[in-house]
Amino acid sequence: MHESEMQILGFLKKVQEDRYFAVFCHVCGSVYLLLCPFVILVEALSKIVPMYYKSFYQIFILLLSLSVYTIFIISKKPALEHSALIVDSFGLKERLTTSLELIGVDTEISRYVKQTTAQMIKRH
């Protein structure tokens, strides 16, 4: 692989990791907001009906939601093409998606497109 191809793939993988982290944080906040009412419900029920293992129920709810959350995050990993489309929508005018499609193609035009895209990435 040429240096420009490595720069493009490295940049897209970094964008993909950042997007993965952003989705992780967003879903973590959503799970927290959905989890709080259940914990409060267990707390309120413990005031009305004696619950001997109240903390066990709360921990069970927490672990169950975290396991569902982890499975969801692992299944929603964004693809490189999706990351390229997101970056292109911010101003690279489809350069990254075109360069991603041209990786492995060794013509004069593809080299030019990949080199200019790598230079644009360095500036951003």
C-alpha atoms as one frame of an Amber mdcrd trajectory, in Angstrom:
protein
   0.000   0.000   0.000   1.103   3.507  -0.717   1.625   6.100   1.990  -1.465
   8.056   0.950  -3.607   4.918   1.214  -2.252   4.273   4.714  -3.003   7.872
   5.739  -6.570   7.640   4.431  -7.227   4.315   6.147  -5.619   5.547   9.378
  -7.755   8.675   9.353 -10.946   6.727   8.672 -10.165   4.235  11.431  -9.633
   7.105  13.869 -12.973   8.627  12.819 -14.572   5.210  13.210 -13.178   4.856
  16.750 -14.336   8.364  17.669 -17.806   7.607  16.315 -17.845   4.309  18.207
 -16.987   6.177  21.435 -19.667   8.808  20.772 -22.318   6.119  20.267 -21.054
   4.391  23.426 -21.435   7.580  25.484 -24.856   8.369  24.010 -26.257   4.922
  24.727 -24.653   4.910  28.182 -26.560   8.077  29.039 -29.779   6.608  27.658
 -29.342   3.412  29.677 -28.684   5.474  32.785 -31.870   7.480  32.234 -33.866
   4.303  31.682 -32.282   2.552  34.662 -32.964   5.267  37.242 -36.757   4.780
  37.356 -36.332   1.052  38.000 -33.924   1.653  40.867 -36.275   4.282  42.298
 -39.204   1.859  41.885 -37.362  -0.848  43.825 -36.553   1.734  46.515 -40.202
   2.848  46.734 -41.487  -0.726  46.818 -39.080  -1.523  49.623 -40.803   1.165
  51.733 -44.234  -0.410  51.136 -43.418  -4.119  51.003 -40.486  -5.472  52.994
 -37.701  -6.385  50.596 -34.881  -8.271  52.196 -32.620  -8.245  49.195 -33.290
  -4.756  47.849 -29.673  -4.115  46.882 -29.566  -7.477  45.089 -32.494  -6.430
  42.885 -30.902  -3.084  42.144 -27.572  -4.681  41.256 -29.370  -7.274  39.111
 -31.146  -4.514  37.182 -27.835  -2.699  36.717 -25.965  -5.801  35.483 -28.796
  -6.812  33.183 -28.952  -3.381  31.584 -25.151  -3.207  31.221 -25.039  -6.600
  29.512 -27.825  -5.618  27.081 -26.023  -2.322  26.498 -22.709  -4.063  25.771
 -24.308  -6.403  23.251 -26.007  -3.436  21.564 -22.758  -1.460  21.293 -20.795
  -4.389  19.889 -23.439  -5.007  17.224 -23.584  -1.325  16.153 -19.938  -0.780
  15.208 -19.882   1.692  12.284 -18.308   0.631   8.986 -15.444   2.515   7.333
 -17.747   3.514   4.478 -20.210   5.045   6.946 -17.382   6.961   8.638 -16.203
   8.203   5.240 -19.700   9.434   4.389 -19.929  11.286   7.707 -16.580  13.005
   7.166 -17.469  13.818   3.560 -20.653  15.495   4.725 -18.472  17.897   6.724
 -16.702  19.298   3.683 -14.374  16.884   1.923 -16.871  16.573  -0.964 -16.859
  12.772  -1.278 -13.079  12.624  -1.418 -12.801  10.005   1.314 -15.419   7.670
  -0.117 -13.811   7.926  -3.544 -10.352   7.342  -2.066 -11.640   4.384  -0.060
 -12.971   2.828  -3.258  -9.649   3.492  -5.034  -7.488   1.721  -2.452  -5.682
  -1.046  -4.262  -6.084   0.633  -7.666  -2.750   1.835  -9.025  -3.385   4.302
 -11.836  -2.136   7.839 -12.226  -5.561   9.341 -11.511  -6.148   7.190  -8.421
  -2.711   8.108  -7.055  -3.477  11.806  -7.606  -6.877  11.550  -5.893  -5.410
   9.646  -2.936  -2.457  12.036  -2.567  -4.649  15.148  -2.666  -7.069  13.568
  -0.193  -4.188  12.718   2.156  -3.050  16.370   1.931  -6.584  17.571   2.715
  -6.709  15.243   5.745  -3.444  16.710   7.037  -4.924  20.217   6.857  -8.067
  19.244   8.774
